[in-house]
Amino acid sequence: MIKKKKGKSHRFQIRILAVYCLLILLSFSGAVLAIRRVLLLRLDARVEQALNQEIQEFQLLVSGKDPDTAQPFKDNITAIFNVFLRRNIPINNEYTIALLPNGFYASVPPDLPQSIDRNSAIVKEWQQLTVSQRGEINGSQDKIVYLAEPIKIDGKIKGVFVVAIATNSELEEVKEAIFVIARVTGVAAAITSVLAWIFAGRILTPLRILTKTARVISENNLDQRIQVRGNDEVAQLSITFNEMLDRLQSAFVTQRQFLNDVGHELRTPITIVQGHLELMGDTPEEKQETKEIVLDELKRMNRLIADLMLLANSEQPDFLHLQPVELKTLTEEIYAKAKAIADRHWQLEEIGTGIISTDPQRLVQAITNLAQNATKHTQQEDTIAIGSAIDRQYVYLWVRDTGTGIPESEQKVIFERFQTGSNSYEAKSTGLGLSIITAIIQAHGGKIELSSRLNYGSKFTIILPLT
């Protein structure tokens, strides 16, 4: 089983190496073919240059003077041939041949390849030329490139001058060079393939660790993390994977705690309902009392479920329906609704002016819930103030009261789900009110702050970004 997993883990590495080797093969093959083509073209250019140079030098001699007599050659073609052949030093594998109309005259060097010797068919063909001819002879032993030039003096062809170059030796040099290049590139490809295998293994190590980590992750084991090295794409993938694990772990912890809390909160009313139904008497008064208790507990469970559904929906992207709202109008609307909650000394402390982007229904819900909470911690003669303001890039809305206040030890705890303060006047509170308010504010990209002193009152301030 281990070997099988190891084989699977190396498949991607093998695929990378295969693609790399294919690219190397194609690129090196293309390079070798290109080099061969360039060398052959350069060889052809050198041969062509040598042929034309010999012909041009011979033509200059024809129009010049005899160095032995200092007189023009006139139509003395044999003298021209003698001077040129005597003075010319051919390059390796180059042959200069002088032909007269009646036959072969001379050559340098005197020993010619079999395909162009004095009795060959091509020599006889050259003797009959009236115009220049360039061609190739592919013999069994050699490849010869030639340029034959008829010599005209006073409008008559006096002979033919031929320059021939055997290219086999240079072609062999080209082949040898290509062979050496191919061997060197082959060795280089083998070495780079080994290095590619090693580096591919190192590059893919984080991916193997990621796969191994993913295999051992379960609902009860989300502590595994990948060690991040470097700052490349693989490192970014590792960071993203670790962040995903952080979110999953947080979600699982939250879900587990949430289920535990829900189970605990629902167990109490269910137990109450079950107990009263089991102990319900037969008299109409006992049945009515049990009915009222059961309905009250069912309403409590219904409210708890509604609050939980609202908290669940707060994590959805369509939870808010943002629109531009005039802050002054929104503040006055909140104040008007809050005054109807309970008989208190209500104050509209401050009204901000300006356009804000918000979901007015959700925001009104959050602030009126804060106002309702304030009524639970105040008496009739206490003050509850509502206000709003805009400062730079933030919007502030607050609810302030002069009630009992909240102990400092509970000021952070009360924002958690199913948590209520020790001085809460509502024994049947679900403990989700401030959690719902916090969820609404966080969905707006804002936060809520609490300032409170025991027996002096509290102030909840909502801070939202202006845009």
C-alpha positions as CSV (number, residue, x, y, z in Angstrom):
1,M,0.0,0.0,0.0
2,I,2.8,2.4,0.8
3,K,4.6,1.7,-2.4
4,K,1.4,2.3,-4.3
5,K,0.9,5.7,-2.7
6,K,4.5,6.5,-3.3
7,G,4.1,5.6,-7.0
8,K,1.1,7.8,-7.3
9,S,2.9,10.7,-5.6
10,H,5.6,10.4,-8.3
11,R,3.3,10.4,-11.3
12,F,3.1,14.1,-11.5
13,Q,6.9,14.4,-11.2
14,I,7.3,11.8,-14.0
15,R,4.9,13.8,-16.2
16,I,6.8,16.9,-15.6
17,L,10.1,15.2,-16.5
18,A,8.5,13.6,-19.6
19,V,7.3,17.0,-20.8
20,Y,10.7,18.6,-20.0
21,C,12.5,15.8,-21.9
22,L,10.2,16.2,-24.9
23,L,10.8,19.9,-24.9
24,I,14.6,19.4,-24.6
25,L,14.5,16.8,-27.4
26,L,12.5,19.1,-29.7
27,S,14.7,22.1,-28.9
28,F,18.0,20.3,-29.2
29,S,16.9,18.5,-32.4
30,G,15.8,21.8,-33.9
31,A,19.1,23.4,-32.8
32,V,21.2,20.6,-34.4
33,L,19.2,20.7,-37.6
34,A,19.6,24.5,-37.7
35,I,23.3,24.3,-37.1
36,R,23.7,21.7,-39.9
37,R,21.7,23.9,-42.2
38,V,23.9,26.9,-41.4
39,L,27.1,25.0,-41.8
40,L,26.0,23.7,-45.2
41,L,24.9,27.2,-46.3
42,R,28.3,28.5,-45.3
43,L,30.0,25.7,-47.2
44,D,28.0,26.5,-50.3
45,A,28.9,30.2,-49.9
46,R,32.6,29.4,-49.6
47,V,32.5,27.1,-52.6
48,E,30.6,29.7,-54.7
49,Q,33.0,32.4,-53.7
50,A,36.0,30.3,-54.6
51,L,34.6,29.4,-58.0
52,N,33.7,33.0,-58.9
53,Q,37.1,34.2,-57.7
54,E,39.0,31.8,-59.9
55,I,36.9,32.7,-63.0
56,Q,37.3,36.5,-62.3
57,E,41.1,36.1,-62.0
58,F,41.3,34.1,-65.2
59,Q,39.2,36.8,-67.0
60,L,41.5,39.5,-65.8
61,L,44.5,37.6,-67.1
62,V,42.8,37.2,-70.5
63,S,42.4,40.9,-70.9
64,G,45.9,41.6,-69.5
65,K,49.4,41.1,-70.8
66,D,51.8,38.2,-70.9
67,P,54.2,38.6,-68.0
68,D,57.0,36.8,-69.9
69,T,56.8,39.1,-73.0
70,A,55.0,42.2,-71.6
71,Q,52.7,42.0,-74.7
72,P,49.0,41.3,-74.9
73,F,48.1,37.7,-75.2
74,K,45.8,38.4,-78.2
75,D,44.3,35.0,-79.2
76,N,47.1,32.9,-77.7
77,I,44.9,30.8,-75.5
78,T,47.6,28.3,-74.7
79,A,49.8,31.1,-73.3
80,I,47.0,32.3,-71.1
81,F,46.4,28.8,-69.8
82,N,50.1,28.2,-69.2
83,V,50.5,31.5,-67.2
84,F,47.4,31.0,-65.1
85,L,48.0,27.3,-64.3
86,R,51.7,28.0,-63.5
87,R,50.9,30.9,-61.2
88,N,47.7,29.8,-59.6
89,I,47.8,27.9,-56.3
90,P,44.5,26.1,-55.8
91,I,42.9,25.5,-52.4
92,N,42.5,22.1,-51.0
93,N,40.3,19.8,-53.2
94,E,40.2,22.5,-56.0
95,Y,40.9,21.6,-59.6
96,T,41.5,24.0,-62.5
97,I,41.1,22.5,-66.0
98,A,42.1,24.0,-69.3
99,L,40.2,22.7,-72.4
100,L,40.8,23.4,-76.1
101,P,38.3,22.9,-78.8
102,N,40.1,19.8,-80.0
103,G,40.6,18.2,-76.5
104,F,42.0,18.3,-73.0
105,Y,45.0,20.7,-72.6
106,A,46.1,20.7,-68.9
107,S,45.0,20.8,-65.3
108,V,46.3,21.7,-61.8
109,P,46.8,19.4,-60.1
110,P,47.4,17.0,-63.0
111,D,45.7,14.1,-61.2
112,L,42.0,14.5,-61.4
113,P,39.2,12.6,-59.7
114,Q,37.8,9.8,-61.9
115,S,34.5,11.6,-62.5
116,I,36.3,14.6,-64.2
117,D,39.4,13.0,-65.7
118,R,40.4,13.9,-69.3
119,N,38.5,11.0,-70.7
120,S,35.2,11.5,-68.8
121,A,31.9,12.4,-70.4
122,I,31.6,15.6,-68.5
123,V,34.9,16.9,-69.9
124,K,33.8,16.2,-73.4
125,E,30.6,18.1,-72.6
126,W,32.5,21.1,-71.3
127,Q,34.5,21.3,-74.6
128,Q,31.3,22.0,-76.4
129,L,30.0,24.8,-74.1
130,T,29.2,28.2,-75.6
131,V,27.9,29.7,-72.4
132,S,28.8,29.5,-68.7
133,Q,27.6,26.5,-66.8
134,R,27.5,25.7,-63.1
135,G,26.6,22.3,-61.8
136,E,27.3,19.4,-59.5
137,I,28.6,15.9,-60.1
138,N,27.6,13.3,-57.6
139,G,30.1,10.6,-58.1
140,S,30.4,7.3,-56.3
141,Q,33.4,8.6,-54.4
142,D,33.1,12.4,-54.3
143,K,30.7,15.3,-54.8
144,I,32.1,17.9,-57.2
145,V,30.8,21.4,-57.7
146,Y,32.1,23.2,-60.9
147,L,31.9,26.4,-62.9
148,A,32.8,26.1,-66.6
149,E,33.5,29.4,-68.5
150,P,34.0,29.5,-72.3
151,I,36.8,31.9,-73.3
152,K,35.9,34.2,-76.1
153,I,38.6,36.2,-78.0
154,D,37.6,38.4,-80.9
155,G,34.1,36.8,-80.8
156,K,35.4,33.2,-81.2
157,I,35.5,30.5,-78.5
158,K,39.2,29.6,-78.1
159,G,38.7,27.2,-75.2
160,V,37.0,26.5,-71.9
161,F,38.3,27.2,-68.4
162,V,36.8,25.0,-65.6
163,V,37.1,25.4,-61.9
164,A,35.9,22.3,-59.9
165,I,35.9,21.8,-56.1
166,A,35.4,18.4,-54.4
167,T,33.3,19.0,-51.3
168,N,33.2,15.5,-49.7
169,S,35.9,16.3,-47.2
170,E,34.2,19.4,-46.0
171,L,30.9,17.6,-46.0
172,E,32.5,15.0,-43.8
173,E,33.7,17.8,-41.5
174,V,30.2,19.1,-41.3
175,K,28.9,15.6,-40.4
176,E,31.6,15.2,-37.8
177,A,30.8,18.6,-36.3
178,I,27.0,17.7,-36.2
179,F,27.9,14.3,-34.6
180,V,29.9,16.0,-31.9
181,I,27.2,18.6,-31.3
182,A,24.6,15.8,-31.1
183,R,26.7,13.9,-28.6
184,V,27.3,17.0,-26.4
185,T,23.7,17.9,-26.5
186,G,22.7,14.4,-25.7
187,V,25.0,14.3,-22.6
188,A,23.7,17.8,-21.6
189,A,20.1,16.6,-22.0
190,A,20.8,13.6,-19.8
191,I,22.4,15.7,-17.1
192,T,19.7,18.3,-17.2
193,S,17.1,15.6,-17.1
194,V,18.6,14.2,-13.9
195,L,18.8,17.7,-12.4
196,A,15.2,18.4,-13.6
197,W,14.0,15.2,-11.8
198,I,15.8,16.3,-8.6
199,F,14.5,19.9,-8.8
200,A,11.0,18.8,-9.7
201,G,11.0,16.5,-6.7
202,R,12.0,19.5,-4.5
203,I,9.5,21.8,-6.1
204,L,6.7,19.2,-5.6
205,T,7.6,18.4,-2.0
206,P,5.2,21.1,-0.7
207,L,2.4,19.5,-2.8
208,R,3.2,16.1,-1.4
209,I,3.1,17.5,2.1
210,L,-0.2,19.2,1.2
211,T,-1.6,15.9,0.0
212,K,-0.4,14.1,3.0
213,T,-1.8,16.8,5.3
214,A,-5.2,16.6,3.5
215,R,-5.3,12.8,4.0
216,V,-4.9,13.0,7.8
217,I,-7.3,15.9,8.2
218,S,-10.6,14.9,9.8
219,E,-13.3,16.6,11.8
220,N,-11.5,15.7,15.0
221,N,-8.0,16.6,13.6
222,L,-7.7,20.0,12.1
223,D,-4.4,21.0,13.7
224,Q,-2.1,20.0,10.8
225,R,-0.4,22.9,8.9
226,I,2.1,23.0,6.0
227,Q,5.4,24.6,6.6
228,V,5.8,27.6,4.2
229,R,9.1,28.2,2.5
230,G,9.9,30.9,0.0
231,N,7.6,33.2,-1.7
232,D,6.7,31.5,-5.0
233,E,3.4,30.1,-6.3
234,V,3.8,26.9,-4.3
235,A,4.4,28.9,-1.1
236,Q,1.3,30.9,-1.9
237,L,-0.6,27.7,-2.3
238,S,0.6,26.5,1.0
239,I,-0.4,29.8,2.7
240,T,-3.8,29.6,1.1
241,F,-4.2,26.0,2.2
242,N,-3.2,26.9,5.8
243,E,-5.7,29.8,5.8
244,M,-8.4,27.4,4.5
245,L,-7.6,25.0,7.4
246,D,-7.8,27.9,9.8
247,R,-11.2,28.8,8.5
248,L,-12.4,25.2,8.6
249,Q,-11.1,24.7,12.1
250,S,-12.8,27.9,13.3
251,A,-16.0,26.9,11.5
252,F,-15.9,23.4,13.1
253,V,-15.2,24.8,16.6
254,T,-18.0,27.4,16.1
255,Q,-20.3,24.8,14.8
256,R,-19.6,22.4,17.6
257,Q,-20.0,25.1,20.2
258,F,-23.1,26.3,18.4
259,L,-24.7,22.8,18.4
260,N,-23.8,22.3,22.1
261,D,-25.4,25.7,23.0
262,V,-28.5,25.0,20.9
263,G,-28.9,21.6,22.4
264,H,-28.5,23.1,25.9
265,E,-31.0,25.9,25.2
266,L,-33.6,23.6,23.6
267,R,-33.3,20.9,26.2
268,T,-34.6,23.2,29.0
269,P,-38.0,24.1,27.4
270,I,-38.4,20.6,26.1
271,T,-37.8,19.2,29.6
272,I,-40.3,21.7,31.0
273,V,-43.0,20.8,28.4
274,Q,-42.4,17.1,28.9
275,G,-42.5,17.4,32.7
276,H,-45.7,19.4,32.8
277,L,-47.5,17.1,30.3
278,E,-46.5,14.1,32.4
279,L,-47.8,15.7,35.6
280,M,-50.8,17.4,34.1
281,G,-53.9,16.8,36.2
282,D,-57.4,16.0,35.2
283,T,-59.1,19.2,36.3
284,P,-59.8,22.0,33.8
285,E,-57.7,24.4,35.9
286,E,-54.7,22.1,35.8
287,K,-55.0,21.5,32.1
288,Q,-55.3,25.2,31.4
289,E,-52.2,26.0,33.5
290,T,-50.3,23.3,31.8
291,K,-51.5,24.5,28.4
292,E,-50.3,28.1,29.1
293,I,-46.9,26.8,30.3
294,V,-46.4,24.6,27.2
295,L,-47.5,27.4,24.8
296,D,-45.1,29.8,26.5
297,E,-42.2,27.4,26.2
298,L,-43.1,26.7,22.6
299,K,-43.1,30.4,21.9
300,R,-39.7,30.6,23.5
301,M,-38.4,27.8,21.3
302,N,-39.9,29.4,18.2
303,R,-38.2,32.7,19.1
304,L,-34.9,30.9,19.6
305,I,-35.2,29.2,16.3
306,A,-36.0,32.5,14.5
307,D,-33.0,34.1,16.1
308,L,-30.8,31.2,15.1
309,M,-32.0,31.4,11.5
310,L,-31.3,35.2,11.4
311,L,-27.8,34.6,12.6
312,A,-27.3,31.9,10.0
313,N,-28.6,34.2,7.3
314,S,-26.3,36.9,8.4
315,E,-23.4,35.0,6.9
316,Q,-25.0,34.9,3.4
317,P,-24.0,37.4,0.7
318,D,-27.6,38.6,0.2
319,F,-28.2,39.3,3.9
320,L,-28.0,43.1,3.4
321,H,-29.8,45.2,0.8
322,L,-27.7,48.4,0.7
323,Q,-29.1,51.7,-0.4
324,P,-28.3,55.4,0.1
325,V,-30.1,56.7,3.2
326,E,-30.3,60.2,4.8
327,L,-28.9,59.8,8.3
328,K,-31.1,62.5,9.8
329,T,-34.3,60.8,8.6
330,L,-33.0,57.4,9.7
331,T,-32.2,58.7,13.2
332,E,-35.6,60.3,13.7
333,E,-37.3,57.1,12.5
334,I,-35.3,55.1,15.1
335,Y,-36.2,57.5,17.8
336,A,-39.9,57.5,17.0
337,K,-40.0,53.7,17.1
338,A,-37.9,53.4,20.3
339,K,-40.2,55.8,22.3
340,A,-43.0,53.3,21.9
341,I,-41.1,50.4,23.5
342,A,-41.5,51.5,27.1
343,D,-42.2,54.5,29.3
344,R,-38.8,56.1,29.9
345,H,-37.2,59.6,29.7
346,W,-36.3,59.4,26.0
347,Q,-33.9,61.9,24.4
348,L,-32.7,62.6,20.9
349,E,-29.2,63.5,21.9
350,E,-27.7,64.4,18.5
351,I,-28.6,64.1,14.8
352,G,-26.0,63.6,12.1
353,T,-26.6,64.8,8.6
354,G,-25.4,63.2,5.3
355,I,-26.0,60.3,3.0
356,I,-24.9,56.9,4.1
357,S,-24.9,53.5,2.4
358,T,-26.8,50.9,4.6
359,D,-29.6,48.5,4.9
360,P,-32.1,50.7,6.8
361,Q,-34.3,47.8,8.0
362,R,-31.4,45.8,9.4
363,L,-29.8,48.9,11.0
364,V,-33.2,50.0,12.5
365,Q,-33.6,46.5,13.9
366,A,-30.1,46.6,15.5
367,I,-30.6,49.9,17.2
368,T,-34.1,49.3,18.4
369,N,-32.9,46.1,19.9
370,L,-30.3,48.0,21.8
371,A,-33.0,50.5,22.9
372,Q,-35.2,47.5,24.0
373,N,-32.3,46.1,26.0
374,A,-31.8,49.5,27.6
375,T,-35.4,49.4,28.8
376,K,-34.8,46.1,30.5
377,H,-31.9,47.6,32.6
378,T,-33.6,50.9,33.4
379,Q,-36.5,52.2,35.5
380,Q,-39.2,54.6,34.5
381,E,-37.4,57.6,35.7
382,D,-34.1,56.7,33.9
383,T,-33.0,58.3,30.7
384,I,-32.4,56.6,27.4
385,A,-30.7,58.7,24.7
386,I,-30.3,58.0,21.0
387,G,-27.9,59.9,18.7
388,S,-26.0,59.8,15.4
389,A,-23.0,61.7,13.9
390,I,-20.6,61.6,10.9
391,D,-16.9,62.1,11.5
392,R,-14.6,61.8,8.5
393,Q,-15.0,58.4,7.0
394,Y,-17.2,56.8,9.8
395,V,-20.8,56.9,10.9
396,Y,-21.6,56.8,14.6
397,L,-25.0,55.7,16.1
398,W,-25.5,55.1,19.8
399,V,-27.9,54.2,22.5
400,R,-27.1,55.5,26.0
401,D,-28.9,54.9,29.3
402,T,-28.6,55.7,32.9
403,G,-29.6,52.2,34.2
404,T,-27.9,49.5,36.2
405,G,-24.8,49.3,33.9
406,I,-22.8,46.1,33.2
407,P,-20.0,44.7,35.3
408,E,-16.6,45.0,33.6
409,S,-16.1,41.3,33.8
410,E,-19.2,40.7,31.6
411,Q,-18.7,43.4,29.0
412,K,-17.0,41.1,26.5
413,V,-18.9,38.0,27.4
414,I,-22.4,39.4,26.7
415,F,-21.7,39.7,22.9
416,E,-21.2,35.9,22.7
417,R,-24.2,33.7,21.8
418,F,-26.4,32.4,24.6
419,Q,-24.8,34.7,27.1
420,T,-26.8,37.1,29.4
421,G,-25.6,39.5,32.0
422,S,-25.9,38.7,35.7
423,N,-28.3,41.6,36.2
424,S,-30.6,40.7,33.4
425,Y,-34.3,41.3,34.2
426,E,-35.5,38.8,31.7
427,A,-35.0,35.2,32.9
428,K,-36.2,33.7,29.6
429,S,-33.8,35.6,27.4
430,T,-32.3,33.5,24.6
431,G,-29.0,35.3,25.0
432,L,-28.9,36.0,21.2
433,G,-29.9,39.6,21.1
434,L,-26.5,41.2,21.1
435,S,-25.1,38.4,18.9
436,I,-27.8,39.4,16.2
437,I,-26.9,43.1,16.6
438,T,-23.2,42.3,16.2
439,A,-23.9,40.1,13.1
440,I,-25.8,43.0,11.5
441,I,-23.0,45.5,12.3
442,Q,-20.3,43.2,11.1
443,A,-22.2,42.6,7.8
444,H,-22.0,46.3,7.3
445,G,-18.2,46.2,7.8
446,G,-18.5,48.0,11.1
447,K,-18.1,47.3,14.8
448,I,-19.9,47.9,18.1
449,E,-18.3,49.4,21.2
450,L,-19.5,49.3,24.8
451,S,-18.8,51.8,27.5
452,S,-20.4,51.0,30.9
453,R,-20.1,51.5,34.6
454,L,-22.0,49.6,37.2
455,N,-24.9,51.6,38.6
456,Y,-24.2,54.5,36.2
457,G,-25.5,53.2,32.9
458,S,-24.2,52.0,29.6
459,K,-23.5,53.3,26.1
460,F,-23.5,51.1,23.0
461,T,-21.9,52.8,20.0
462,I,-22.2,51.4,16.4
463,I,-19.4,52.5,14.1
464,L,-19.9,52.0,10.4
465,P,-17.7,53.0,7.4
466,L,-19.2,55.9,5.5
467,T,-19.0,54.1,2.2
